[in-house]
Amino acid sequence: RGMIEYSSNANTEYLMQVLTLERINARLDSLGVTTEHSPLFFFPSSALLPLTYEAAEPDQKISTVVSGLSVEDYHRKSEELFQLRKLGQMQGNKVDFDSQLQIIWRDRLPRSNVNAYLRLAAMCNSRAAFPTAVHEVLDEIMNYKQMDRLQRIGLKSLALKGGSAFGLRTKVMYFRDEQDNSYEIVYIFNEIDLQDYLKLKSTFHEFDFKVLVEKNLLCEISMQ
C-alpha cells in the first residue's frame, strides 16, 4: 500500500528485500514481459551513488564517474547502498544533485514500454488473471474510492498510478464502465524538456478527466 498509494521508495525496497529480486524478476518472466521490461534492482538507492564518489581530479565531474560505471557495477553498488542504509551506516560526500546526475539516474531506471504495461493493466482489469485474493488486494489499494463520483460519470471502477523523474512522466489507468466494458490506457513521456514537463504536469488531470467522460475522445485514442 505504501509503495503504490504514496510512491514510497522505502516501501519499494523493503518489498524487494522481503520478496527478493530473484522472485520478483521471475514473476516478470511468468507474466510474459521480460522481453519488454528490464530486471529490477535496488534503483531507489542508486540515486545516492553520487554521494559515495569523489572526483579523481579537481575538474572532474561526479556525473562523469557515475556514468562510467558498468551496468553490473551500478546494480551491485546500488544494493550495497541499500544494505548500508538499512543498517543506518550510510555516509557520503556533499554533492549537488544537478540535472546531469538526475538524467543519469533516470536513464538507468528499469526500462519497459507501453505494450508491456497495457498487458499488465489488462490483467489487473480482467479480475481473472490472478487468484481472487490477489485481485481483492489490488482493488483495495488501486481503486478510486469515491464511488459517487465514478457513478456520476458512468464508471463502475477506476484505478490509476503515475510516476515521474527528471524529464519523465508516466501513468497507467484502467477502468470499467456501467456496461462492464474494460479500458486500459498507458502514457510514457521520456526525455522531455522542462517546459513540456511542466505543461504535462499541469494538464494531466484535465486530460484524464476528458478521457473518462468523453467517449468520443476515448474512441479516437483507441484508433490511433
N, C-alpha and C positions, 0 to 999 in steps of 0.2 A: 504494500500500500504506500509506504514512504517513497519507494523508488518511482512509482507511477504517478501518484497524486501530487507529490511535492518535488518531483525530479531530484530526489536526494542522491547525490553521488556516494555518500557514505553508506546508504542502504544498498545501493547498487553493488558496491564492492563487498559489503557484508554477505549478500546473496552469492556473489562469486566465490567467496571463501567457503560458505556452507555447502553450496551445491557442487562446487569445484568446476573449474573451467573445462576440464575434460568432459564432464557430463553435460554442461551447457552447450559446448560446441558439438557434442554427439547429438544433442536434441536438434540443433540446426540441420544436421545431416538427415535425421529421421523425418524432419519436416520438408525435406527436399529443396532447401535453399542454399546449400553450401557453395554451389557454383556461382551464386549471386550475393553471397554475404561472407565477408572475410571473418576469420576466427576472432572471438572476443579475447581480450586481455585486460589487465588492470588499468584501463585507459584513464579513469579519473585521476589516479596517482601520477600518471605520466605528465600531467600539467605541471607537476612540481620538479620535473627533471632539470630545468634551467637553474634551480636553486642549488643543485649539487655540483655544478661545474664552475671552474674558474678558467678564464681565458689564458692560453699558453703564452700569449704575447699581449702587451698593453693595448694595442689597437685591434685585437681580435674580438669579434662579437660572440657572445654566448650562443646566439642563434646559429652561427656557423658550426660551432662544436656540436650542438644538439642535432642539427640537420644532417651532420655527417655520420650519425650512428646508424648501424645496420638495423634492419627490422628485428632481427633476433636480439641484438643488444638493447634496443629500445624497449622491447617487451620484457626482457629479463630485468632490466633496471627499474621498470615500472612496478614489477612485482616486488622487487627488493624495497622500493619506497613504500609500497603498501604495508609490508611487514614492519618496517620501521615506524610508520605512522600508527599501526595497531599497537605497538609496544610503547608508544609515546617517546620514541627516540629520534624523531625526525629533526635534523638540523640542516641549516643551509646558509648560503650567502644571500645578501640582499640583491635582488635582480629586478630591473624594470621589465615587467611582462608586457612588452610593446607589441605592436601589431604583427611584426615579423614572427615573434615567438607564438602568438596566437594562431597565426596561419600554419606554422609547423605543427602545432598540436592538432588543429582541425584536420589537416591533410593526413595525419596518421591515425585518426579515429577509425574504428571498424567501418568498413565500407559495404554498401549494399546499393540497391536500386529500387525504382518504383514497382517493378513487376514482383519482386520478392515480397515487398510489404503489402501489395494488393492481395497476394495469395494468403499471407498470414492474416490480414484483416478479414478476408472471406471465410477463413477457418473459424475465427472468433465469432463472426456474424452468423455463421450457419447453425450454431448451437448443436452441432452433431460431430464435429471433427475431433473433439476431445471428450473424455469422460464427463458425465453430468456434473460431478462435483467440481471439476476444473472450470466449466462454463459458469457455474454459480459463483465461484470466487471472482472470475473475470468480470462478470456482470456487476457484482457488488463494488468492485474497485473502479471499473472503467465507465460504467453507465452514468449518464447525466441524471441527476437525482430529482430535479423539479419537473415531475410528470405533468403538472397542469400546463406548463409552458410548452412541453412537447405536444400535448394533445391539441393545443390551440393552433399549431402549425401542421397538424395531421401526422405526427410521428408516434410510433409505439416505443421506440428505443433509440438512443443515440450514445455513441462512445467516441472519444477523441483523445489524442495525445500528440503534443507538439514538442519540438526540440530546437535548439539554436546554438550556434557558436559564431565566431567572427566570420562574417560573410556567408553564413549558412543558416537556412531556415527550413524546417521540415514539419509536416503534420500528417497524421493518419486519422481518418474519420470513417466510421461505419455506422449505418443506421437502418431501421426498418420503418416503412410507412404503415398506415392503418390497414392497407390491403395485404400486408405482410411481404411486400416486395423488399428485397435487400439491396443495399448500395454500399460501395466502398470507394473512397477517394484518398489518394496519397499525393502530397506535394513534396518535392525536394528541390530547393533552390540552393545552388552551390556557387562559390566564387563570385558572389555579387558584391558590388561596391557599396560603400557606406550609405550613399543617398538612396539607392534602391532597397537596401536592407531596412532602413528606417521607414521607407514608404510601405514596404510589405508588412512590417510590424504594426503600422498604424491602420492598415486596411484589412488584415487577415480576418478579423472577427466579422467585419461587414460582409466580406466575400463568403465566409462560411454561412452566414445567415441567409444570404441570397440563394446559395446552393440548396439550402434546406427548404426554403419556402417557394422558390420559383421553379416549378417543374420544367418549364421550357429551357431554362438555363442548364439544368441537370441533363436534359436530353442532348443539348448542344455539346456539353462537355463530353458526354458518353460517345458521341460520334466522332470526336477529334482523334 
